[in-house]
Amino acid sequence: MADHFTDPFKRWDEEKQKFFVDLKTSNVALLKAQGVPLSQIEISPYSTVVDNEAYFSYRKEKGSTGRMLAVIGLNA
């Protein structure tokens, strides 16, 4: 998956021997490139992995339970 992202949005983890992608930063860059003002972009401080007690993580839980919902809205 990391092959689809440029360097500013991914980092190599020596211990795990794989790339990690910063999806939040990548999404903000895509929105800004499409003309969405930064003042209209909100970024959740939560992580489905770190805050797994409150949020389901498909990868962490190996897809065994839970649901995922993402919302993007346009306030016209």
N, C-alpha and C positions, 0 to 999 in steps of 0.2 A: 504494500500500500504506500509506503513512504516514497517509492519511486515516482509517484504522481505529484509530489510536493517539492518545492524549491528549498534550498538550504535555510533560509530564514525561518522556516516553519517546521524544521525537523532537527533532531539531535541524535547522535550516536551514543548508546549506552554500552560502555566497555564491559561491565559486569554481565549484562544480559545478552551482549553481542547482537544487538538489533537497534534499529532506528525507532524513535518515538516521534510522533507528529503532534504539534501544538495546534489543535483544531480551532480553539477559540481565537487565537491570533490570526490564523489563516482565514477564518470566516469574517473577522473584522476587516481584514485587508480586501477581501472580495467585495464586501458591502461598500467600503469607501471607494473602491475603484468604480463601482456602479453609481457613485454620486450620493450615497446615503451619508448625511452629516454625522460625525462622531457623536454629537449631542443626542442623536436619535438611536444610538446603538447601546444596548445594555448587555453586559456580560455577567453571567452567573458566577458567583465566587465558589460554587460548589462543584465537586467532582464525584462522579458515580463510583469511582474506585476508592478515593479517600473517605468519602462520606457514605459508604456502602450500607450503613445501618438505615439510612433514610432514603437512599436511591438505589434502584436496581441497576446492576452493571452486567450486561450480557456476557462480556468477556470474562470478568472476574468470577461470575457464577456459572460459567460454561453453558449458558443458555438454558439452564434447567428450570428457571422460574421467573415470574415477573413480566412486566410490560414496559415499553418505552414510548414516550410521547414527546414530540418536539413541536414548538409553535413559533411561527414567524408571521408577523402581521404588518400590514401597511396601514398607517393612520392617515387617511386622506382627508 
